[in-house]
Amino acid sequence: MGRGIDFGQIFALIAVLALAVVPLPDSIAPYRPAWAAVVLIYWSLASPRRAGFIATFLTGLALDALSGTLIGQHALALLIVVYVTRKLYLRLRAFPVSQLALFVAMLLAVYQFVLFWMDGVAGRAVSGLETWAPVLGGTLLWIAMWSLLDRGRREAPARL
């Protein structure tokens, strides 16, 4: 329990927050992946101790503050996604990447649905493309991240 502060994780979360608010061209802006959700899903599957609930909650609050949404909206959505992923990660690790990608797409759809629902409760109208296109972008990003980082994680002990 005395793990200390992981500065690599803090840096990664700050980078994720920056990527979440960087302006994109109008043609690809709707497909902006949910960077925080994708990274936290990856950590929950690859190294569950890394995706703690406190870090997830604080990341969500920071996203809320940066994006100007209801306070707690992203935090709730991220906590749901990380909880489900951590609950099932041992079973999911046995799946091939194609099936994992489908699971990630479903998790990102849940994430987007919670955001969509909270926007509806707040009276903010959101278009369908703005709501569901990030699921596609996030799934593609997750596949690339998993392919690159998981291969490196598996090869790391061989280098020692």
C-alpha positions as CSV (number, residue, x, y, z in Angstrom):
1,M,0.0,0.0,0.0
2,G,2.9,2.4,0.4
3,R,3.4,2.7,-3.4
4,G,4.1,6.5,-3.3
5,I,3.4,8.9,-6.1
6,D,3.7,7.6,-9.7
7,F,4.9,10.7,-11.6
8,G,4.6,8.9,-14.9
9,Q,0.9,8.3,-14.2
10,I,0.4,11.9,-13.2
11,F,2.2,13.1,-16.4
12,A,0.0,10.8,-18.5
13,L,-3.2,12.1,-17.0
14,I,-2.1,15.7,-17.5
15,A,-1.3,14.8,-21.2
16,V,-4.8,13.2,-21.5
17,L,-6.4,16.3,-20.2
18,A,-4.5,18.4,-22.6
19,L,-5.5,16.2,-25.5
20,A,-9.1,16.4,-24.4
21,V,-9.2,20.1,-24.9
22,V,-6.9,20.7,-27.8
23,P,-8.9,22.3,-30.7
24,L,-9.3,20.1,-33.7
25,P,-10.4,20.9,-37.3
26,D,-14.2,20.8,-37.7
27,S,-14.1,17.8,-40.0
28,I,-12.6,15.5,-37.4
29,A,-13.7,17.2,-34.1
30,P,-16.8,15.0,-33.7
31,Y,-14.5,11.9,-33.7
32,R,-12.3,13.1,-30.9
33,P,-11.7,10.1,-28.8
34,A,-12.5,10.1,-25.1
35,W,-8.8,10.2,-24.2
36,A,-9.3,9.8,-20.5
37,A,-11.7,6.8,-20.9
38,V,-9.4,5.1,-23.4
39,V,-6.3,5.4,-21.2
40,L,-8.1,4.4,-18.0
41,I,-9.6,1.4,-19.8
42,Y,-6.2,0.4,-21.0
43,W,-4.7,0.8,-17.5
44,S,-7.6,-1.2,-16.0
45,L,-6.9,-4.1,-18.3
46,A,-3.1,-4.0,-18.5
47,S,-2.3,-3.0,-14.9
48,P,-5.5,-2.6,-12.7
49,R,-3.6,-1.1,-9.8
50,R,-2.6,1.8,-12.0
51,A,-6.3,2.9,-12.7
52,G,-7.3,3.7,-9.1
53,F,-10.7,5.1,-8.4
54,I,-9.3,8.3,-6.8
55,A,-7.2,9.1,-9.9
56,T,-10.2,8.3,-12.0
57,F,-12.5,10.6,-10.0
58,L,-10.0,13.5,-10.0
59,T,-9.4,13.1,-13.8
60,G,-13.2,13.2,-14.3
61,L,-13.5,16.4,-12.2
62,A,-10.6,18.0,-14.1
63,L,-12.4,17.1,-17.4
64,D,-15.6,18.6,-16.1
65,A,-13.8,21.8,-15.2
66,L,-11.9,22.0,-18.5
67,S,-14.9,21.3,-20.7
68,G,-17.4,23.4,-18.8
69,T,-19.9,20.5,-18.2
70,L,-21.7,19.7,-15.0
71,I,-19.3,19.0,-12.2
72,G,-19.2,15.2,-11.7
73,Q,-20.5,14.3,-15.1
74,H,-17.2,12.9,-16.5
75,A,-16.2,11.7,-13.1
76,L,-19.4,9.5,-12.8
77,A,-19.0,8.2,-16.4
78,L,-15.3,7.4,-15.9
79,L,-15.9,5.7,-12.5
80,I,-18.6,3.4,-14.1
81,V,-16.3,2.4,-16.9
82,V,-13.3,1.8,-14.7
83,Y,-15.3,-0.2,-12.2
84,V,-16.8,-2.5,-14.8
85,T,-13.4,-3.0,-16.5
86,R,-11.6,-3.7,-13.2
87,K,-14.4,-6.1,-12.2
88,L,-14.0,-8.1,-15.4
89,Y,-10.3,-7.7,-16.3
90,L,-9.2,-11.2,-15.4
91,R,-11.8,-12.7,-17.7
92,L,-11.2,-10.1,-20.4
93,R,-7.4,-10.6,-20.6
94,A,-8.1,-14.1,-22.1
95,F,-9.9,-12.6,-25.1
96,P,-8.3,-11.8,-28.4
97,V,-7.8,-8.2,-29.3
98,S,-10.9,-8.2,-31.7
99,Q,-13.2,-9.2,-28.8
100,L,-11.5,-6.8,-26.4
101,A,-12.1,-4.0,-29.0
102,L,-15.8,-4.8,-29.0
103,F,-15.9,-4.7,-25.2
104,V,-14.0,-1.4,-25.2
105,A,-16.5,0.0,-27.8
106,M,-19.4,-1.0,-25.5
107,L,-17.6,0.6,-22.5
108,L,-17.1,3.8,-24.5
109,A,-20.8,3.7,-25.6
110,V,-21.8,3.5,-21.9
111,Y,-19.4,6.4,-21.1
112,Q,-21.0,8.4,-23.9
113,F,-24.5,7.4,-22.8
114,V,-23.9,8.7,-19.3
115,L,-22.6,12.0,-20.7
116,F,-25.6,12.2,-23.1
117,W,-28.0,11.4,-20.3
118,M,-26.5,14.0,-17.9
119,D,-26.6,16.6,-20.8
120,G,-30.3,15.8,-21.3
121,V,-30.9,16.2,-17.6
122,A,-29.1,19.6,-17.7
123,G,-31.2,20.7,-20.7
124,R,-28.2,20.8,-23.1
125,A,-29.0,19.6,-26.6
126,V,-26.4,17.4,-28.2
127,S,-26.4,16.1,-31.7
128,G,-26.2,12.4,-32.5
129,L,-22.8,12.6,-34.2
130,E,-21.3,14.6,-31.3
131,T,-22.5,11.9,-28.9
132,W,-21.7,8.6,-30.7
133,A,-18.8,9.4,-33.1
134,P,-16.2,9.4,-30.2
135,V,-17.0,5.7,-29.6
136,L,-15.5,4.9,-33.0
137,G,-12.5,7.2,-32.5
138,G,-11.9,5.9,-29.0
139,T,-12.1,2.3,-30.1
140,L,-9.6,2.8,-32.9
141,L,-7.3,4.6,-30.5
142,W,-7.6,1.9,-28.0
143,I,-6.7,-0.8,-30.6
144,A,-3.6,1.1,-31.6
145,M,-2.7,1.7,-27.9
146,W,-3.2,-1.9,-27.0
147,S,-1.2,-3.2,-30.0
148,L,1.7,-0.9,-29.3
149,L,1.9,-0.9,-25.5
150,D,0.9,-4.4,-24.8
151,R,3.5,-5.8,-27.1
152,G,6.1,-3.7,-25.4
153,R,4.9,-4.9,-22.0
154,R,5.1,-8.5,-23.0
155,E,8.6,-8.1,-24.5
156,A,10.0,-6.1,-21.6
157,P,11.0,-9.2,-19.4
158,A,12.8,-10.8,-22.3
159,R,15.2,-7.8,-22.5
160,L,16.3,-8.3,-18.9
